[in-house]
């Protein structure tokens, strides 16, 4: 019994030591289930695919994200958006998902929020930065269906290019 406990203790110590050496050497450790940890920099990425987070706007590129943004878009304060702000334009034609089924839900949300759309368009017309970025891409305030303000001060502008 004593030999077994000694062997287990030695194995545990060697295992812990190997892990520490791997961390000190800067080796990436794959913890499984879509979680990877790089050390010693301490960076971590969680997801089902390491490439899923390569594009920061990726999760904002879905029908669900647009639909959930429509109702509150008229209330988003655009006054803080300046030339230094990051403004990302996302075209509806680029959304991930099933356009055949999800586009109808999007159209229903737009119809239900028609009054908010008028306010949103007026708010965009009042912001020279957003207006200029839209015009540079060939769009107008009236093409915008929703905006989403992020915690970092960036703004996502959803543009309907389906027509």
N, C-alpha and C positions, 0 to 999 in steps of 0.2 A: 504494500500500500504506500509506504514511504517513497519507494522508487517511482511509483506512478505519479504521486503528487510532485516530486522533484522534476520529473520529465514534463509534466503539464506546466509547471512554473517556468521552466527554462524555455519551453516553446512559446509561452505567452510573452516573456521578456524579449526573445528574439523577434517575434512578430512585431511588437511595439517598437523595437529598435529599428527594424527594417522600414516601418512606416515613417518614423522620424527622419531617417536618412533620405527616403524618397522625397519628403517634404523639403528638407534642406537643399536637396539637389535641384529643386524647382521642377520636379516631375509632376505632371498632371495626374490627379487621382480621380478615377471614374467611380462614383458612388452608386451608379446604377439608377434605373427608373428615370432617366432623363436629367439627372443631376450631375453636374461636373464641377469639380473644385480644383483650381490651380493654386499652387502654393509656391513660394512664400508670398507672392503678391497679394494673395488673399481674395482674388476675384472668384465669383461664383456665378453660375448660370443655371437656371432651373427651367425645364421645359421638356416636351416630349421629343424634341429634335434640336440639336445644337444650332442648326441653321434657322430655326423658327424665330429666334431673337436677333438674327443678323440685321434685319430691317426693323428699325425701331417703330415704324408706323404700321407694321404688319398687322397687329391686332386691331388697328383702326380701319382696316381695309376690308370690312365685312358689311353685309347688309344690316346685320343686327346693330352694329356700331352706329351706322347712319340713322337707322330708325330710332334708336334710343336717344340720339342727339337732336332729332327734329323738334321735339316738344320744348326743350329748354334753350334752343338756339336764339330765340328773340330776346332772352334775358341775359345772354353772355355779354359782359362788358368788354367792348372792343377798343375802348379809349387807351388802354395800355399797350396796344399793338403799334409798334413803331418800325422804322426801317431796320433797327437792330434785332427785332423779333424774328423768330423762326416761324414762317408761315408755310404750311405744306398744303398743296392742292391735291385732293384725291378725286379722281373722276369716277362717276358711277359705273362707267363701262369697265373699270379696272377692279371692281369689287369681287371678293372671293365669295363663292356660294353659288346656288342654283338660281340664275336670273329668271328662269321660267316660273318658278314658284315664289321666290322672295321679292321680285320686282313688284308684284301686285300688292304685297304687304307694305312695301315702301310707298307706292302710289296712294294707298289708303291712308297712311300716316301723313302724307303731304296734303291730301284733301282735308283731313281732320284738322290739320294745323295751318290752314290757309291764311288765317288772320295773323298768325305768328310769322308766316313767310313774308308778309308785307312789312312787318316791323323789322325782321332780319335784313331784308333788302335795303331798307332805309338806313339801318345801322351801318351796313357795309358801305353804302354810298357816302356816309359821313366819315369814313376812315380812308384817308388817302393811300396809306401803305397797302392795305388789302385790295383796294380798288386798282391800284397800279399793278400789283402782282397778278390779279385776275386779267387785266387788260393785256399784260405782257404775254399771257398764255392764250389770248384770244377769247376771253370770257368776260361777262358783265355780272354785276351784282344780282341781276334777275336770274342768272343761271345757278346761283347758290341755293342748295336745299337745306343745308345745316352747317353749323360750325361747332367745333369741340375745343374748349380751352383746356390745356394740360397744366399740371402743377408746376412745371418748369417755365411757364409763361409762353410756351409755344402754342400755336393755333393750327388746327386742322380745318380746312375749308372743303366741304363736299360740294362738287359741281356736277350738275346734271348735264351730261354730254350725250344723252341717249337720242335726242331728236335729230 
